[in-house]
Amino acid sequence: MAGRDGGTHMSQWNDIVWNVARAGGLTAYVLVTLSVVLGLALSMRWQGTRWPRFITNELHGFVTLLSLVFIAVHIAAVWLDPYLGLGWNEVLLPFTSHYRPIWTALGIVALYFALAVWITTQLRARIGHTWWRRFHLLAFGVFALSCVHGIMSGTDTSTPWAIGMYAGSLVLVGGLLQLRLLVPVGTRGRAHPNLATIALLTTLGGVIWSVAR
């Protein structure tokens, strides 16, 4: 009887940490998507008289930080999951995990890209606008790598709601990115039609892949 109770408790613990890992990862992905969307809106200078620009900047920063918090929750829960049995090196170093090593590695790289974006934003006054902007482009890498990581590593990928979430996020980010590349912003702004075409093709390919796989 004692052994059965112990097994039941272990099973409950497995369920708890796995559900926390799933929820943390999915929430982090939604927040990463929202952060990129807000960043694109800021770059296109979308604002209204009732929504001052500085509030949107603060919201963007808060969402970015919150996404890092949920990424940390996701990593901690995956590490605590006794079924996966991952060590710290496997959840922090790319290509060391025995669980779907390639797709797990993409998630780890996305983590470091996200940290680079956040840290350089905090140091923007010291590193200058040019370097900050260059590092900030990594946000698109965070989104893309997180998307592939979630689709290939997640256990909910084949469910209708997950397919809709991934496909919808790709359409949203891809559409805003094309708009940003096609519509000049400011007096010195210029359009980038070639890059917009690449963004369109990449978005279409990503949506088809996320739905059909």
Secondary structure, 3 states (H helix, E strand, C coil): CHHHHHHHHHHHHHHHHHHHHHHHHHHHHHHHHHHHHHHHHHHCCCCECCECHHHHHHHHHHHHHHHHHHHHHHHHHHHHCCCCCCCHHHHHCCCCCCCCHHHHHHHHHHHHHHHHHHHHHHCHHHHCHHHHHHHHCHHHHHHHHHHHHHHHHCCCCCCHHHHHHHHHHHHHHHHHHHHHHHCCCCCCCCCCHHHHHHHHHHHHHHHHHHHHC
